Amino acid sequence: MTLTSPDGRAVLVRRDDNGPVSLTDRLRFAVPLTLRARCSLRSGDPVLLAANPHRDVLVIYTMPFVDQLLVSAHETMMSGEQP
């Protein structure tokens, strides 16, 4: 797999047979320290893992980013705007 974080708010996990990260026997993988630092993600922090099967990607969202998305969605909903 290849893991990237284009904006430092989430980690994108893409299938890559030649990538530097692979699943363990327990179907786990480690997010490299450089990406964890970029996203301010510490070991044991809760995350939201979302899959986009059409793009063959997993996204690891940090909780601060999820909070930001929810606040934005809530404000839009309360203002009556259409997303």
N, C-alpha and C positions, 0 to 999 in steps of 0.2 A: 504494500500500500504506500501511497504518498500522502503525507499530511502537510497542509499549508494553512496559513492564516493571513489572507490578503489585507485585512484591515485591523487585526489585533482584537477583534470582538468575538470571533468564533473560529473553530478549527474545521477545515474541510478535509474529509477522508475519502480518497479516491482509490479505486482498484488499480493496482500497478504491480504486475508480476515481478518486475525488476526493482520495485521500490525498496527503500531502506527499512520499512516497518512491516512486520508480519504478525499474524494471529498466533497466539500460543495454543497449546493443546487444550486449554480451558476456554478457548475462543475469546481471548482478551488481547489487547495491545496497549502499549505504553505511548503516551503523548510525549515526544522529546522535550527535554528541559527548556530548550530555546523557545519552543512554541508555547509551553506553559507560562514562561516568563513574559512573553509578548502579550499573552491574553490575561495576565495577572491571575493565573489558575494555579492553585496550590494542590498538592496531593490530598485527596479526600474531599475536595470541594464538590458540592452537588452540581450537576450539569443536566441539560436537556439534550438528549440524543435524538435527532430527527433524520429520517431516511427520505431520499428522493430517488426512488427506483428508476424513474424515467431518465435521470441524469447519471445514475449509478454512483451516487455520492451519499455519504453520511455527513451530517453537520453536528458538531459538538458546540452547543450554545452555553456560554457562561451565564450564571444566574443574574449578574448585574445587567447583561445585555438583554436577557429575557424580561427583566423588570422594565428596562427602557422601552422595549417593544410594546409591552402591555400598557404602560402609561400613555404612550403615543396613541395606541389603538383606543384606549378608554377616552382620551381627550377628543379624538375624532368622533367617536360614537356619541359623546355627550354634546358635541357642537352640532350634531345633525348632518355633518358632511358625509358624503359617500366616499369610501376608500378607493 
